[in-house]
Structure formats: C-alpha cells, structure tokens
Amino acid sequence: ATPEQVKGLFRRAFIIGRRFRIVHVVYGRGRDNEVIEVSTFRAHLDNVAAEQVKGNERTSKRQLEGMQHAVDSSGRVLRDNVWGPQDEDATRRDFTVNAMYYDPESQIVVDYHGGIQDAKKRVLRMIGDPVARYREDPVRIIRAVRFAAKLSPLGFKLEAKTAKPLTQSATLLADVPQSRLFDEMLKLL
C-alpha cells in the first residue's frame, strides 16, 4: 500500500519524510501513545537512471518537486519514493538481517539475502557494496555503528567488508540534515 493508502486506513496517521516517505500510525491514549512506522515496499532502481540533481540532502523541496527518484553527483539518494515489489524492496534495505519479511498468514519468513544465516552466525552484513550504500545514504554509517553496539552483547559483529569503509565514509555525514542525525542519535541512547 502507498503511504496515502496507509494513511487512509487509520484515524491518526501522518505521512512523514521528504526523502523516504513513511507513515507514522499513532495509537493509544494520553501519555501511552505508541507509534508504528509503516513503510511501503520500494522499487530497486539503478541510480544511473535517476534524475541527476546538483545539490545535497539540503536541496530544497521545491527543486525536487515532481521527482520520485533523484540522486546527486556523488550518488547520494536525495529522493526515493518509487514503489515496487517485496523482492526489490529487500535489495534496498541496509543489512541482510534487516531485509527479512514475516508472512503472518503462512507463518513463513521470506529471506532474499541470507539474513537468517547471518543472524545464526551473528554477522551484520551490508547488502551490496558497502561504500556505495554508505554514499547513497550516509545515515547508514550511524545505523551500522548502532546495530553493532546494541547487538554486541548477543555476539553480533560487523562483517569486515561492512566495517572497513566506515571511517573513510564518515565525512559524508557532513551533508546530512541535523534533524536526521538527531533522530538517529536518539536511537543510540
């Protein structure tokens, strides 16, 4: 379902995000409010075919208006709101353990990238080329560190190919809006 369709299903639902649109569904009363994030499956698009934009993550909403998929000259995805099937969505995810889908009707876990094996081995592995994936979305750098830190008590470690480019990619975080960094930093706590 598209974000608009999801929003239409719930009384208290809000579409958030310009770059990656998702829906926050709010339920509960008073201080007991809970938020469920609902994300629509995204299509796997070749960034070469995306609209090329001179800019960065701070590029204005007006400049990106009408674009569904846009990247800057470095390959950073500025807008990614093209919907697709589950298997393509899995390819867009960051880590193999984050690209598994549970079908409650059949009670089957659908795993396109070896996430079950990696979970058993306690490995955090980036899907695709880590350097390119960090460039597409530099917040993945923080997510990698966060997942490694939070899951280390369970024995999880970053795969060497996923960990190696973290330091050299850190400069990419300079162009990330402070609001996105703040949201991700809160999750570190």
C-alpha positions in Angstrom: 0.0 0.0 0.0 1.2 3.5 -0.8 1.7 6.0 2.1 -1.6 7.7 1.0 -3.4 4.4 1.2 -2.0 3.5 4.6 -2.9 7.0 5.9 -6.5 6.5 4.7 -6.8 3.3 6.8 -6.1 4.9 10.2 -7.6 7.8 12.0 -4.3 9.1 13.4 -1.8 8.5 10.7 0.8 11.0 9.4 3.0 10.8 6.3 6.5 12.0 7.2 9.8 12.3 5.4 10.5 14.0 2.1 13.4 11.8 1.0 11.9 8.4 2.1 8.2 8.8 2.8 6.8 6.6 5.6 3.7 6.7 7.7 3.5 7.1 11.5 0.4 5.4 12.8 -0.4 6.7 16.3 -2.4 4.6 18.7 -3.2 4.7 22.4 -4.4 7.5 24.7 -2.6 10.3 26.6 0.9 9.5 27.5 0.5 5.9 26.5 0.7 6.8 22.8 2.6 4.4 20.6 3.9 5.0 17.1 4.1 2.3 14.5 6.2 3.1 11.4 4.8 1.8 8.2 7.0 1.7 5.1 5.8 0.9 1.6 7.9 -1.5 -0.5 10.3 0.4 -2.7 11.4 -0.5 -6.2 15.1 -1.3 -6.8 16.2 1.4 -9.2 19.5 1.9 -10.9 20.8 5.3 -9.7 22.2 5.9 -13.2 18.6 6.1 -14.4 17.6 8.5 -11.6 17.2 12.2 -12.2 20.6 13.9 -11.6 20.4 16.9 -9.3 23.1 19.4 -8.4 22.8 19.6 -4.7 22.8 17.6 -1.5 20.4 16.4 1.3 19.6 20.0 2.0 18.3 20.5 -1.6 15.0 22.4 -1.4 11.7 20.7 -1.6 10.8 22.9 -4.5 13.8 21.8 -6.5 12.9 18.2 -6.0 9.2 18.7 -6.7 7.7 16.2 -9.1 10.7 13.9 -8.8 10.3 10.4 -7.5 13.9 9.2 -7.6 16.8 11.7 -7.6 20.5 11.4 -6.8 23.3 14.0 -6.6 26.6 13.8 -8.4 28.2 11.6 -5.7 25.4 9.0 -5.8 23.6 10.1 -2.7 19.9 9.4 -3.0 18.0 12.7 -2.5 14.6 11.3 -3.1 13.4 7.7 -3.2 9.7 7.3 -3.5 9.1 4.7 -6.2 7.1 1.8 -5.0 7.8 -1.8 -6.0 7.5 -5.5 -5.1 8.9 -7.1 -1.9 11.9 -8.7 -3.5 13.1 -5.3 -4.9 12.4 -3.7 -1.5 14.7 -6.2 0.1 17.5 -5.2 -2.1 17.1 -1.6 -1.0 17.5 -2.5 2.7 20.7 -1.9 4.5 21.6 -5.1 6.3 20.7 -8.7 5.4 19.2 -9.2 8.9 17.0 -6.1 8.2 15.7 -7.5 4.9 13.6 -10.4 6.1 9.8 -10.3 5.9 7.4 -12.3 8.0 4.1 -13.5 6.4 1.7 -13.9 9.3 -0.8 -16.0 7.3 1.7 -18.7 6.2 4.0 -18.1 9.2 7.0 -18.1 6.9 10.0 -15.8 7.0 10.9 -14.6 3.5 14.6 -14.0 3.2 16.1 -12.8 -0.1 19.7 -12.0 1.1 20.7 -14.6 3.7 19.6 -12.7 6.7 18.6 -15.9 8.6 22.1 -17.4 8.0 23.8 -14.1 9.1 21.6 -14.0 12.2 22.6 -17.5 13.1 26.3 -16.6 12.5 25.7 -13.3 14.4 27.0 -11.2 11.4 25.9 -7.7 10.4 26.4 -7.6 6.6 25.6 -4.8 4.3 23.5 -5.7 1.2 25.5 -4.7 -1.9 28.7 -2.7 -2.0 29.1 -1.0 1.4 30.9 2.0 0.0 28.1 2.7 -2.5 25.4 2.0 0.2 27.0 4.5 2.6 27.2 7.1 -0.2 23.5 6.5 -1.1 22.5 7.2 2.5 25.2 8.3 4.9 22.9 7.7 7.9 23.6 4.0 7.3 27.1 4.7 8.9 25.4 5.6 12.2 23.0 2.7 11.8 25.9 0.3 11.3 27.6 1.5 14.5 24.3 1.5 16.4 23.4 -2.1 15.4 26.9 -3.3 16.2 26.9 -1.7 19.6 23.4 -2.8 20.6 23.8 -6.3 19.3 27.4 -6.9 20.5 26.1 -8.3 23.9 24.4 -11.0 21.7 27.7 -11.7 19.9 26.9 -9.8 16.7 29.8 -8.2 14.8 30.1 -6.2 11.6 31.3 -8.1 8.7 34.8 -6.9 7.7 33.7 -5.5 4.3 30.9 -3.7 6.0 33.1 -2.2 8.8 36.2 -1.3 6.7 34.8 1.8 4.9 33.1 3.3 8.0 35.9 5.6 8.9 36.6 6.9 5.4 32.9 7.4 4.8 32.3 9.4 7.9 32.8 12.7 6.1 29.6 12.0 4.2 27.7 12.8 7.4 28.5 16.5 7.0 25.8 16.9 4.4 23.1 15.1 6.3 20.4 17.5 7.8 20.8 17.9 11.6 17.2 16.7 12.1 18.0 13.3 10.5 21.2 13.0 12.5 19.3 13.9 15.7 16.7 11.2 15.1 19.3 8.6 14.5 21.4 9.7 17.5 18.3 9.4 19.8 18.2 5.8 18.8 21.7 5.3 20.1 20.6 6.1 23.6 
